[in-house]
Amino acid sequence: MKLDSKPTKISIGLQGKHYTDSTFFEQELRSIWHHTWQFVGRDEDIPEPGDYFTCILGQEPIVVIRMPELSIRARHNDSRQLGARLQDGQVVSGFR
């Protein structure tokens, strides 16, 4: 069988504007990010109760905390009452 080495006119990727256009980003946030699970970190990064890390998920500041019973909880990293972030830093050990 001989393979055809001619370039194809069929595009299988996204156009460049899909990676930079704010309209596409907002649409992705609404249709994908807010309705699916997202990976933000590894559990071994916060092995002890009180350890936490922060990240931005889409446009939302998130804090991920190892709880006293060793479960992991993710919450919005802001306070409506204080109008500020609750935690700063990437990975912090020993927050109690």
N, C-alpha and C positions, 0 to 999 in steps of 0.2 A: 504494500500500500504506500503510495506516495503522498506525503503531507504537503499541503499548499502553504507556501511561505509568504503569500501576499498579505499585506496588512488588512485587517478587517475594519469595516466602517461601523461596526456595532460597538457601542460603549457599554462596558459592564460596571463602571464606577460612577460616582457622583461627580457632577460638575463642581469646579472649584468654589463657586459662589455658595454652595450648600455648606461649606465649612466656615464661612466668614459672615454670611448675611444674618443679621439679627432677627429677621422675620422667620427664617428657617429654624433658628435656635429657639425662639419662643414657641413655635409649632411643635418642635421636638420635646420641649419641656412639658407642654400640655398633653401631648399624645403618647409619649413614651416614658420619660423620666418620672413623672408623677404617678405612673400606674404600674411600674415594674420594680423588682428588687434591684438594688445597685450595690456593687462591691465598694467598700470604702477602706478596708484594712483587714489585718489578720489578728485573730484572737491571741496569738502568742506575743503580740506587741503590748498587750495589757494583761499580764499574767496574774497580778495581785489585786485584791479588792482596793478600790480607790484609784487605780491606774486609769488613765483616759487618754484619748487623742482627739484632735479637732480636725475638721476638714470642711470644704465647701462642696456641697452636693447640688449640682445645677447652679442655682443662685442662693441656696440656703446654707447658712452656717450650721454645722452639726457638731455635737460633742458625743463621743462614744465612751461609755464608762463601764468598767468591771465592777459589778455590784458585790456587796458583802457575801451573798450566797453563791458567788462566782458566775452568775448569769451576766449577760452583756446587754446594756440598754443604749439605744441611740435616741437623742432628743435634739430639738432645735436649740442651738447655742445662742439664745437671746432671751431677754426678759422684757416682756411688755411693760411691766411696772418700772423697771430701772432704765429701760431704753438702751441697754448695753449688752455686750456679749457676756456670758457667764464664765467661760474659761478661755484662756489663750494658750498657745503652744501647740506643738505637733504631737509628741508622745510624752506624757508625764507620768512618772511613777510615784506612788505613795500619796496621792491626794486623798485626804480623809475628811 
